[in-house]
Amino acid sequence: MKLSASIGLLTDLRLAVQLAFLPTLRAVIHAPSVLLHPRTVSQIFMNHVWSAFGDGIDGNSRPVKENLIPANARGVVLDIGAGYGHTVNYLNPGAVTKYVALEPNELMHDEIRKRATAAGFTESAGTLLILPYGAEDTASIVSALGAPHSVDTLISILSLCSIPSSEEALSNLVDLALRPGGQLLFFEHVLSPRDDVAWWQRFWTPIWKNAFDGCCLDRPTHVFIRKMGFWSKGEVWGIEEESEEHLFWHRIGKFVKS
C-alpha cells in the first residue's frame, strides 16, 4: 500500500480539528461541567464536524444512495444513526409512510427535523419520529415504535462503524423491529480484504474512533450481516471506481428478512 494512501486520512483529521475544536472549546468554557461527561464533549465535537462536512459527505455518496434507497425503501423506515437526516432526501414520499430517525446525539435533532419537514415528513402529521437512542437500546426503540416488527425498512448509512457492539445491536434490531419481508439497506465503510490496507485500518482505528465518536475503520460489517440467519435473500456489492487502497473501503447491501 502506498504511503500517501496510508496516511491520507490525516488531512481529514486536521481539517475536522481545525473546524470543530474552537467551537467545542467554547462550549466547554461556557459549561465546564461537561468535562465530567466525555461522551457529551464528543457529541459536541461531532455536531460541529457534521455541520461542516455533512453536506459534502452526503454529496460524495449521492450516486450510491440514489440507486439504493428510493427504489427499495418503503413503509415505516428506521434510519440508524441518522446524523443530520440526509437520508430523508432520498425517500420516495409515495412509498414511505413514516420516517423514524434514530440519533442519540440530540444536538443533531433540529437539523433532522428541518430536513424531514422540507421533504414532507412532520411530527404533527405522524410521519416523522425522532428517537434519542443508540441502536443498541432495542427495548426503548421498539417501545417508541409501538409494537415489535413494525419497521418495513432498516437503513444504515455510514453508521454501523460507530455503534458499540454493532453486530449484536443490528441483530437485535432486525430480530425485534424489522417485520418479516422487510429490508435492510446499508452503505458502510468496512474492513478491507487486502492485508496491507487492513493493517493500516487497524493501526488508525484507536485514534480515529476517539476523535470521531467511536467511528471504527476496521469493522467487517458486510461479513457479519451476511452471516446473520434472518435473510431469505441478500446481496453485497461495491463502488466500481473505488481504489482498493482506500482506507475507507465501502460495501453496499440489500437484504430481505425471512
Backbone as a ProteinNet text record, in pm:
[ID]
protein_1_A
[PRIMARY]
MKLSASIGLLTDLRLAVQLAFLPTLRAVIHAPSVLLHPRTVSQIFMNHVWSAFGDGIDGNSRPVKENLIPANARGVVLDIGAGYGHTVNYLNPGAVTKYVALEPNELMHDEIRKRATAAGFTESAGTLLILPYGAEDTASIVSALGAPHSVDTLISILSLCSIPSSEEALSNLVDLALRPGGQLLFFEHVLSPRDDVAWWQRFWTPIWKNAFDGCCLDRPTHVFIRKMGFWSKGEVWGIEEESEEHLFWHRIGKFVKS
[TERTIARY]
85	0	88.3	57.9	136.5	126.3	238.2	240.3	138.7	125.2	31.9	-110.7	-145.2	-280	-295.3	-187.7	-196.5	-208.1	-161.3	-167.8	-261.5	-335.2	-422	-529.4	-574.8	-682	-636.2	-504.9	-457	-505	-523.9	-577.4	-718.9	-802.1	-938.7	-939	-849.6	-841.8	-802.3	-704.1	-659.1	-770.4	-841.3	-949.9	-1061.5	-1095.1	-1200.9	-1163.2	-1037.9	-992.6	-991.8	-945.8	-943.2	-1082.2	-1182.1	-1316.4	-1397.9	-1372	-1459.4	-1397.2	-1265.8	-1202.6	-1243.3	-1234.5	-1265.2	-1411.9	-1509.2	-1648.4	-1670	-1602.3	-1615	-1552.2	-1437.3	-1371.2	-1458.3	-1522.9	-1612.3	-1728	-1780.7	-1889.8	-1843.1	-1720.3	-1665.8	-1642.3	-1590.6	-1567.5	-1700.5	-1802.6	-1935.2	-1996.4	-1970	-2025.2	-1917	-1823.4	-1709.9	-1750.8	-1870.6	-1913.4	-1922.5	-1928.8	-1937.7	-1809.7	-1700.6	-1575.8	-1590.6	-1690.3	-1717.2	-1789	-1827.3	-1903	-1836.5	-1730.7	-1655.3	-1742.5	-1846.3	-1932.4	-2002.9	-2042.5	-2108.1	-2012.3	-1886.9	-1786.1	-1768.6	-1763.8	-1750.9	-1869.7	-1989.4	-2108.1	-2108.6	-2060.8	-2048.7	-1952.3	-1837.5	-1737.4	-1795.6	-1863.5	-1918.4	-2028.6	-2104.8	-2207	-2144.4	-2033.8	-1964.1	-1896.4	-1842.2	-1784.2	-1890.6	-2005.3	-2111.1	-2168.5	-2171.3	-2216.9	-2126.6	-1997.1	-1901	-1892.6	-1902.4	-1874.3	-1995.5	-2106.8	-2220.7	-2271.6	-2287	-2338.8	-2240.8	-2111.7	-2011.9	-2007	-2016.1	-2017.7	-2141.8	-2253.5	-2376.5	-2360.9	-2302.8	-2285	-2193.9	-2087.6	-1994.2	-2058.3	-2154.5	-2218.9	-2356	-2390	-2523.6	-2555.2	-2464.6	-2498	-2532.8	-2459.8	-2488.4	-2627.6	-2658.9	-2787	-2903.7	-2880.8	-2987.6	-3022.3	-2924.9	-2950.7	-3006.6	-2973.2	-3009.6	-3144	-3167.5	-3277.7	-3413.3	-3427.1	-3562.4	-3638.3	-3570.1	-3637.9	-3670.8	-3610.1	-3625	-3692.5	-3672.9	-3729.8	-3880.2	-3952.6	-4099.1	-4155	-4279.8	-4347.8	-4282.7	-4270.1	-4203.2	-4053.1	-3978.3	-3833.5	-3763.5	-3674.8	-3593.2	-3450.9	-3406	-3273.9	-3178.6	-3085.8	-2993.8	-2881.2	-2867.5	-2763.4	-2788.8	-2900	-2948.8	-2860.5	-2776.8	-2692.5	-2775.8	-2759.8	-2838	-2960.2	-2991.7	-3114	-3106.6	-2986.6	-2973.8	-3048.6	-3064.3	-3132.1	-3272.6	-3338.5	-3478.4	-3492.5	-3386.4	-3392.5	-3400.5	-3372.3	-3372.8	-3497.6	-3585.3	-3705.8	-3812.8	-3886.4	-3999.1	-4124.1	-4178	-4293.5	-4415.6	-4421.6	-4532.4	-4522.2	-4401.9	-4379.3	-4354.2	-4305.8	-4269.9	-4379.7	-4428.9	-4537.6	-4487.4	-4367.3	-4314	-4162.5	-4099	-3953.6	-3918.3	-3849.1	-3805.3	-3654.5	-3611.4	-3469.6	-3414.2	-3323.2	-3260.3	-3126.5	-3117.7	-2996.1	-2974.1	-2874.4	-2850.2	-2793.4	-2734.5	-2680.3	-2792.5	-2850.2	-2967	-2933.2	-2806.1	-2766.8	-2797.6	-2818.4	-2845.7	-2994.8	-3079.4	-3221.6	-3288.9	-3248.2	-3309.4	-3283.6	-3162.8	-3131.1	-3211	-3227.6	-3311	-3452.3	-3506.5	-3644.2	-3658.6	-3559.5	-3563.6	-3564.7	-3475.7	-3468.8	-3593.8	-3639.2	-3757.1	-3879.9	-3895.5	-4009.1	-4004.8	-3886.4	-3872.5	-3906.9	-3885.5	-3914.8	-4058.8	-4135.7	-4276.6	-4307.5	-4213.7	-4235.3	-4234.8	-4345.3	-4357.7	-4411.6	-4374.2	-4425.1	-4574.5	-4619.6	-4761.4	-4850.3	-4799.6	-4876.8	-4855.6	-4766.6	-4739.3	-4651	-4583.5	-4497.2	-4349	-4319.5	-4181.5	-4172.5	-4072.5	-4042.9	-3892.4	-3845.7	-3703.1	-3678.1	-3590.8	-3563.8	-3421	-3403	-3270	-3193.2	-3207.3	-3146.7	-3033.6	-2942.7	-2846	-2908.4	-2851.5	-2908.1	-2907.2	-2822.9	-2814.1	-2930.1	-3005.4	-3115.3	-3245.4	-3246.2	-3356.6	-3490.1	-3491.3	-3617.8	-3684	-3606.3	-3662.2	-3711.1	-3637.4	-3676.1	-3808.4	-3819.9	-3942.4	-4060.3	-4037.3	-4143.2	-4190.6	-4095.3	-4131.8	-4204.7	-4172.3	-4239.2	-4382.2	-4410.2	-4545.8	-4570.1	-4485.4	-4502.4	-4380.1	-4350.8	-4242.4	-4276.7	-4174.2	-4189.1	-4276.5	-4256.2	-4335.7	-4256.9	-4131.7	-4047.2	-4044	-4064.3	-4060.3	-3921.8	-3846.5	-3714	-3616.7	-3507.3	-3396.2	-3290.1	-3241	-3137	-3020	-2899.5	-2779.3	-2683.8	-2655.3	-2562.7	-2444.4	-2331	-2207.5	-2231.1	-2303.4	-2338.4	-2292.2	-2294.9	-2260.6	-2114.8	-2034	-1893.4	-1876.7	-1975.7	-1959.2	-2049.8	-2131.4	-2223.9	-2151.4	-2158.9	-2097.1	-2159.2	-2076.1	-2124.6	-2223.3	-2177.8	-2267.8	-2332.9	-2261.2	-2320.3	-2439.8	-2423.4	-2532.5	-2647.3	-2614.5	-2718.9	-2802.6	-2735.1	-2809.5	-2890.9	-2833.1	-2905.2	-3034.5	-3027.7	-3146.4	-3250.7	-3205.6	-3299.5	-3369.3	-3292.5	-3352	-3450.9	-3411.6	-3494.8	-3624.2	-3615.3	-3729.1	-3804.2	-3738.2	-3804.9	-3848.5	-3769.3	-3798.2	-3901.5	-4000.1	-4104.9	-4054.4	-4112.6	-4081.6	-4112.7	-4020.8	-4035	-3978.8	-3942.3	-3880.9	-3737.2	-3682.2	-3548.7	-3449.5	-3324.8	-3212.1	-3133	-3113.6	-3032	-2913.3	-2792.7	-2678.7	-2572.7	-2500.3	-2381.9	-2282	-2173.5	-2080.1	-1935.8	-1845.1	-1703.1	-1665.1	-1586.1	-1564.9	-1417.6	-1387.5	-1252.3	-1217.6	-1102.4	-1058.1	-1013.8	-1034.5	-984.4	-833.6	-773.5	-629.1	-557.2	-461.7	-393.8	-321.5	-260.7	-185.2	-277.8	-390.9	-487.2	-549.7	-585.2	-645.3	-550.1	-418.5	-320.9	-328.8	-333.1	-340.8	-475.7	-583	-713.7	-711.3	-651.7	-642.3	-546.9	-443.1	-348.4	-415.6	-495.9	-555.3	-682.1	-748.6	-878.9	-877.5	-780.7	-784	-781.4	-707.9	-702.2	-831.6	-873.7	-989.8	-1117.4	-1136.7	-1262.3	-1269.2	-1154.3	-1155.3	-1180.9	-1140.8	-1165.3	-1306.8	-1364.3	-1492.4	-1599.3	-1618.7	-1732.6	-1750.9	-1639.8	-1648.4	-1634.2	-1614.8	-1607.5	-1484.1	-1507.2	-1400.2	-1379.7	-1254.7	-1221.9	-1215	-1215	-1176.4	-1288	-1412.6	-1522.1	-1565	-1570.6	-1615.4	-1768.6	-1831	-1976.6	-2049.2	-2004.9	-2071.8	-2063.4	-1957.2	-1938.7	-2036.8	-2045.4	-2135	-2282.2	-2313.6	-2453	-2488.8	-2400.1	-2425	-2450.3	-2378.3	-2384.3	-2505.7	-2577.5	-2698.2	-2799.5	-2868.6	-2959.7	-3100.7	-3116.7	-3251.3	-3298.9	-3210.3	-3238	-3295.1	-3391	-3438.8	-3355.4	-3300	-3209.8	-3133.9	-3022.5	-2942.6	-2826.1	-2774.2	-2658.9	-2574	-2444.8	-2348.8	-2265.9	-2240.7	-2158.1	-2078.6	-1991.5	-1904.5	-1922	-1834.3	-1831.3	-1727.6	-1770.4	-1686.1	-1554.1	-1556.9	-1435.3	-1351.2	-1390.2	-1319.7	-1186.4	-1081.6	-949.1	-943.9	-872.4	-856.1	-766.8	-694.5	-606.5	-675.4	-803.6	-877.2	-895	-854.1	-874.7	-1023	-1103.5	-1248.6	-1303.2	-1295.2	-1337.4	-1483.5	-1568.2	-1712.7	-1777.2	-1884.2	-1972.2	-2116.7	-2195.3	-2337.4	-2416.1	-2529	-2602.8	-2752.7	-2822.4	-2968.7	-3007	-3075.1	-3114.1	-3261.9	-3327.7	-3470.8	-3487.3	-3563.7	-3584.7	-3684.5	-3654.7	-3742.6	-3877
-119.4	0	124.1	219.8	341.7	420.8	483.7	561.3	675	738	850.1	806.5	684.6	633.4	596.4	546.6	500.2	614.3	734.6	847.8	957.3	928.3	1030.3	1081.5	998.1	1041.1	1146.9	1169	1275.2	1411.8	1427.4	1553.8	1575.9	1470.1	1480.4	1510.7	1445.3	1467.3	1611.6	1662.4	1800.2	1900	1880.9	1973.3	1970.1	1849.9	1836.9	1909.5	1891.8	1957.2	2109.2	2155.9	2299.8	2361.7	2292	2347.8	2327.3	2220	2185.5	2209	2222.6	2233.4	2360.8	2474.7	2600.7	2610	2574.1	2575.4	2480.9	2365.5	2271.1	2329.2	2393.1	2456	2565	2644.8	2749.7	2689.8	2576.9	2510.8	2461.3	2410.9	2361.8	2477.8	2588.5	2706.1	2758.6	2755.5	2803.7	2712.7	2582	2485.2	2383.7	2419.7	2331.8	2194.6	2182.3	2053.3	1944.4	1982.7	1879	1795.8	1847	1770.8	1643.4	1640.1	1519.4	1414.2	1451.6	1361.9	1359.5	1279.4	1277.8	1250.2	1165.9	1137	1263.4	1349.8	1475.3	1565.5	1571	1651.4	1597.8	1465.6	1403.5	1437.1	1438.4	1470.1	1616	1705.4	1846.8	1860.7	1794.2	1798.5	1743.8	1628.6	1567.2	1651.3	1720.6	1808	1917.1	1971.7	2074.7	2014.4	1893.6	1825.4	1801.7	1751.9	1719.6	1845.3	1954.5	2082	2126.8	2101.1	2142.7	2045.7	1915.4	1815.1	1733.6	1743	1657.2	1666.9	1789	1806	1750.1	1769.1	1717.7	1566	1504.4	1358.4	1303.9	1371.2	1330.4	1341.2	1450.3	1468.4	1364.5	1327.9	1228.2	1091.1	1059.7	928.1	932.4	1045.4	1060.1	955.7	926.5	824.3	689.2	649.7	522.4	525.2	631.4	638.7	654.2	723.7	737.1	602.9	514.3	381.6	284.2	306	210.7	240.1	365.9	397.6	418.5	505.6	536.2	415.1	324.2	208.5	99.5	104.5	-5.8	32.6	154.3	194.4	214.2	155.7	168.7	152.7	195.4	180.7	262.1	204.4	268.9	246.3	354.7	348.4	389.8	305.3	336.7	363.3	486.5	531.8	522.6	427.7	402.6	506	582.8	684.7	791	860.9	950	1071.7	1107.9	1225.9	1350.5	1418.6	1538.7	1507.1	1379.9	1343.3	1348.1	1337.1	1345.2	1232.2	1118.3	1005.1	1039.8	1128.5	1160.4	1217.9	1279.6	1339.3	1235.2	1109.2	1002.9	914.9	944.3	864.2	906.7	809.5	835.9	856.2	979.4	1004.6	920.5	874.4	789.7	648	607.6	470.8	462.6	571.6	573.4	642.5	574	628.8	700.7	665.3	728	718.7	827.5	831.9	837.1	734.3	726.9	747.3	858.2	892.6	853	758.3	711.1	782.7	876.7	955.5	992	927.2	953.6	1091.6	1158	1292.2	1394	1437.8	1525.1	1663.4	1699.3	1825.7	1827	1709.5	1698.4	1694.4	1690.1	1668.7	1784	1906.5	2019.5	2011.5	1968.7	1955.4	1841.1	1731.3	1621.6	1671.8	1742	1792.7	1888.2	1972.1	2068.8	1998.4	1901.7	1830.4	1745	1679.2	1594.5	1676.9	1791.3	1878.2	1925	1962.4	2005.7	1894.2	1768.1	1652.4	1603.5	1669.1	1634.2	1539.3	1517.6	1430.5	1514.9	1515.3	1600.3	1521.9	1568.2	1506.6	1531.4	1649	1681	1590.8	1547.5	1459.3	1312.2	1284.5	1146.6	1072.4	1145.9	1081.8	1096	1157	1174	1139.7	1059.5	1028.2	1033.5	1117.5	1129.2	1066.6	966.8	892.9	919.5	953.7	988.7	869.4	754.4	631.5	584.9	508.2	437.3	311.3	257.5	137.5	18.4	22.2	-88.7	-90	19.2	29.1	-22	-150.1	-208.8	-197.1	-219.9	-217	-80.2	26.1	161.8	193.3	145.8	170.7	102.2	-25	-99.9	-39.6	2.8	66.4	195.1	277.4	403.2	379.4	270.4	237.2	188.6	141.4	99.8	-48.9	-123.9	-268.7	-330.1	-457	-525.2	-541.5	-557.1	-588.8	-486.8	-358.9	-253.2	-170.9	-211.4	-141.4	-219.7	-149.6	-212.8	-206.9	-100.8	-82.8	-28.7	-99.4	-50.8	5.3	124.6	184.9	224.8	190.3	235.6	293.3	420.5	489.6	538.7	472.3	511.3	528.1	433.6	442.9	323.6	203.9	85	85.7	169.5	182.5	237.6	309.9	380.1	328.5	227.7	175.3	73.1	87.9	-12.5	-150.3	-252.3	-389.8	-390.9	-341.2	-318	-445.7	-557.6	-682.1	-723	-716.9	-752.1	-653.4	-523.9	-420.8	-436.5	-457.7	-472.7	-601.1	-708.9	-835.8	-821.3	-750.6	-730.5	-644.2	-543.1	-458.1	-537	-616.3	-697.6	-796.9	-858.5	-960.7	-903.2	-788	-737.8	-622.1	-544.8	-427.6	-449.2	-523.9	-539.8	-650.6	-621	-720.7	-825.7	-945.7	-1044.6	-986.9	-1005.3	-946	-806	-748.1	-615.5	-620.4	-503.6	-496.5	-421.1	-463.9	-388.7	-334.4	-204.4	-138.8	-73.6	-93.7	-31.1	14	115.4	165.8	199.8	121.6	133.9	123.3	190.2	162.4	47.3	-46.5	-174.1	-215.3	-324.1	-379.5	-429	-388.5	-427.3	-573.8	-642.7	-779.5	-783.6	-668.8	-663.5	-652.3	-739.7	-742.8	-611.7	-551.2	-428.3	-312.5	-302.3	-196.2	-220.9	-346.4	-380.3	-347.9	-367.9	-336.2	-188.4	-103.8	40.3	79.4	14.1	42.9	13	-99.9	-135.1	-40	4.6	97.5	229.9	284	415.3	414	300.5	296.9	350.7	315.7	370.8	523.6	585.4	731.6	786.4	726.9	777.3	768.4	656.7	639.1	732.3	767.8	863.1	1005.4	1034.6	1167.7	1183.2	1072.3	1082	991.6	1006.8	949	799.9	726.1	580	520.2	601.1	550.4	460.3	335	236.6	211.5	201.4	177.5	29	-56.8	-196.7	-296.9	-257.3	-349.5	-423.3	-555	-632.7	-639.5	-524.1	-514.1	-599.4	-594.7	-668.9	-819.5	-864.3	-1007	-1053.9	-978.1	-1026.2	-1011.7	-917.2	-907.1	-1029.1	-1069.4	-1190	-1312.8	-1321.2	-1441	-1445.9	-1334.5	-1335.7	-1432.7	-1503.6	-1607.7	-1561.2	-1433.7	-1378.8	-1372.4	-1391.9	-1346.8	-1456.1	-1415.6	-1503	-1481	-1360.5	-1331	-1203.9	-1185.5	-1066.3	-1057.6	-938.3	-917.5	-802.8	-811	-708.4	-673.1	-545.5	-503	-379.3	-336.4	-223.6	-109	-11.3	104.2	74.8	69.3	19.3	92.8	225	302.9	322.5	263.8	286.9	211.7	281.3	221.4	115.6	6.9	-98	-53.3	57.2	106.4	207.5	228.8	326.5	275.5	356.2	317.4	312.2	391.8	385.6	305.1	173.4	81.6	47.3	73.8	68.8	-56.9	-99.4	-204.2	-155.1	-198.3	-164.7	-293.9	-294.2	-418.1	-400.1	-506	-512.1	-653.6	-667.3	-796.6	-797.3	-910.4	-925.3	-1026.3	-989.1	-1077.2	-1189	-1308.6	-1422.7	-1402.9
0	0	0	-86.3	-95.1	35.2	73.8	197	192.6	76.2	64.3	94.1	53.4	80.8	227.9	288.1	426.6	527.3	490.3	583.8	533.6	427.1	369.1	463.1	555	644.6	744.4	755.9	844.3	798.6	668.3	616.5	667	663.1	714	863.3	936.6	1079.7	1111.3	1036.5	1059.2	1030.8	920.9	886.3	990.1	1035.5	1135.5	1264.7	1307.1	1429.4	1410.9	1295.3	1269.1	1278.3	1225	1217.5	1344.1	1416.8	1529.3	1666.7	1674	1805.3	1879.3	1812.8	1881.7	1924.7	1838.9	1886.7	2004.7	2003	2114.5	2240.6	2224.9	2339.6	2399.9	2314.4	2365.1	2444.7	2396.3	2468	2604.3	2611.5	2737.7	2834.6	2782.8	2867.9	2922.7	2836.9	2878.1	2984.5	2976.5	3072.9	3107.5	3195.9	3227.8	3280.7	3332.8	3388.6	3283.4	3155.1	3051	3046	3102	3104.6	3187.7	3273.4	3350.9	3267.7	3147.2	3059.7	2921.4	2904.9	2778.4	2656.8	2670.7	2556.4	2509.3	2603.5	2566.7	2490.3	2535.9	2464.7	2322.8	2309.8	2177.9	2089.2	2145.6	2066.4	2022.5	2109.9	2071.4	1954.4	1965.9	1859.3	1729	1735.9	1615.4	1553.3	1635	1579.7	1493.7	1539.3	1461.2	1337.7	1351.4	1235.4	1129.2	1172.9	1078	1014.2	1091.8	1036.3	922.4	935.9	834.2	717.6	744.8	642.4	597.1	668.6	639.4	497.2	447.3	311.3	208	233.2	139.7	138.9	257.1	264.8	195.5	217.6	150.1	-1.4	-47.5	-191.3	-253	-180.7	-232.9	-250.1	-164.8	-171	-237.3	-296.7	-355.1	-462.4	-555.9	-657.4	-597.7	-492.3	-425.9	-365.7	-293.8	-223.8	-320.3	-430.5	-529.7	-593.1	-605.1	-661.5	-558.7	-431	-327.4	-261.8	-225.6	-134.4	-201.2	-301	-349.8	-401.7	-467	-527.3	-426.2	-306.7	-211.7	-80.8	-32.9	95.1	82.4	176.1	174.2	314.6	332.1	460	569.1	687.6	800.2	786.6	775.8	756.1	884.2	933.8	1051.3	1004.7	1022.8	980.2	1098.6	1094.3	1205.9	1203.3	1310.7	1314.9	1210.8	1224.9	1118.6	1094.7	1192.4	1173.8	1156.5	1043.6	1013.7	927.9	912.2	842.3	691.5	635	489	416.8	484.2	420.8	375.9	449.7	417.8	277.4	226.8	92.7	-18.4	14.9	-85.5	-77.2	17.7	33.4	-66.9	-115	-204.9	-119.6	-111.1	-24.6	-61.6	-184.5	-225.4	-173.4	-134.7	-86.9	63	121.1	262.5	342.3	444.5	526.3	650.4	696.3	817.5	818.1	855.8	868.9	1016.6	1065.1	1204.2	1206.6	1264.6	1270.2	1406.2	1407.2	1529.7	1544.2	1639.3	1653.5	1800.9	1866	2007.8	2037.2	1938.3	1958.5	1938	2047	2038.8	1982.5	1977.7	1916.2	1766.1	1709	1566.1	1533	1634.9	1609.8	1535.2	1561.4	1490.7	1340.5	1303.1	1160.5	1097.8	1171.5	1120.8	1095.5	1192.8	1183.4	1064	1045	935.5	799.5	781.5	653.8	630.3	736	721.8	685.4	749.2	719.5	575.1	527.8	388.5	291.3	334	248.2	263.3	352.9	368.1	481.9	574.1	688.9	815.6	889.9	1007.6	1126.8	1244.3	1367.3	1383.7	1344.8	1360.3	1275.6	1161.2	1073.6	1108.2	1203.5	1241.6	1143.4	1053.4	953.3	987.1	1102.1	1147.1	1295	1329.7	1469.4	1487.1	1580.5	1609.5	1746.2	1749.9	1873.3	1921	2049.5	2102.3	2156.4	2092.1	2142.6	2050.9	2109.4	2028.9	1974	1867.8	1805	1898.9	2000.4	2094.5	2195.1	2204.2	2300.8	2237.9	2206.3	2130	2201.8	2330.5	2404.5	2396.4	2412.5	2405	2264.5	2163.5	2024.5	1992.8	2027	1999	2074.3	2198.3	2276.4	2209.8	2162.1	2096.8	1964.7	1898.3	1771.9	1794.9	1915.1	1948.2	1947.8	1877.7	1869.9	1804.5	1834.5	1763	1615	1536	1393.2	1320.1	1354.6	1291.5	1190	1164.2	1067	936.2	826.5	694.3	631.2	664.2	604.1	708.2	727.8	809.1	714.9	744.8	662.6	751.8	710.7	779	676.1	689.5	600.2	682.7	669.4	738.3	888.1	948	1089.5	1172.1	1115.1	1191.9	1236.6	1174.9	1212.8	1353.7	1404.5	1531.5	1642.6	1614.6	1714.6	1802.8	1935.2	2022.4	1997.9	1992.3	1969.5	1853	1738.4	1625.5	1574	1577.1	1528.8	1614.6	1745.7	1836.1	1825.2	1817.9	1810	1683.8	1570.1	1445.5	1444.8	1496.3	1502.1	1582	1694.8	1777.1	1706.1	1634.2	1560.2	1450.1	1376.9	1270.9	1330.9	1441.4	1504.7	1560.6	1628.5	1705.1	1641.1	1556.1	1497.5	1353.3	1274.5	1132.2	1111.2	1031.1	1004.3	906.1	907.7	803.4	664.4	573.7	441.2	430.4	545.3	545.1	495.7	466.9	407.1	495.2	489.6	542.4	424.2	421.7	319.6	390.1	337.8	403.6	304.2	346	276.3	385.8	394.4	506.2	458	530.7	508.3	600.7	547.5	616.8	610	679.7	678	537.7	490.2	356.8	353.4	240.6	226.6	200.2	170.3	148.9	282.5	305.8	434.7	464.9	362.5	388.3	424	354.3	385.1	522	550.6	679.3	794.5	772.9	878.1	914.6	811.7	837.6	896.2	855.2	915.2	1065.2	1101.8	1243.8	1317.7	1249.4	1311.4	1346.5	1253.9	1272.9	1358.4	1368.4	1435.1	1578.3	1665	1801.7	1805.2	1712.9	1705.7	1647.7	1536.8	1463.9	1547.5	1616.7	1690.8	1811.3	1868.5	1978.4	1930.9	1809.8	1754.6	1701.1	1649.5	1579.4	1641.1	1770.6	1842.4	1815.4	1817.9	1808.8	1671.5	1568.6	1431.1	1413.3	1374	1353.1	1204	1163.5	1023	989.1	1092	1071.6	1102.4	1083.8	1110.7	983.6	986.8	871.2	866.8	862.3	874.3	772	647.4	541.4	563.7	631.1	657.7	764.3	874.8	980.5	941.6	855.3	808.5	724.5	635.8	554	640.1	752.7	835.8	926.8	938.8	1020.5	960.8	1045.5	997.2	969.7	938.6	922.6	778	681.3	545.9	455.3	373	265.7	140.4	126	15.8	48.2	-19.8	2.7	-92.8	-107.2	-195.4	-142.7	-170.3	-131.6	-253.9	-274	-386	-345.8	-436.3	-406.4	-503.6	-489.5	-579.2	-686.7	-809.8	-918.8	-930.2	-915.1	-938.5	-812	-700.7	-575.2	-572.2	-529.4	-521	-411.8	-438.7	-338.1	-222.8	-242.3	-137.3	-46.4	-66	12.7	155.5	254.9	394.4	429.7	357.8	373.7	256.2	268.9	163.2	186.9	87.5	107.7	50.6	118	67.1	79.2	-17.4	-25.7	-18.9	50.6	63.6	70.9	30.2	37.4	77.6	191.1	244.3	280.1	258.7	287.3	399.1	500.8	616.2	581.8	626.5	603	673.9
[MASK]
++++++++++++++++++++++++++++++++++++++++++++++++++++++++++++++++++++++++++++++++++++++++++++++++++++++++++++++++++++++++++++++++++++++++++++++++++++++++++++++++++++++++++++++++++++++++++++++++++++++++++++++++++++++++++++++++++++++++++++++++++++++++++++++++++

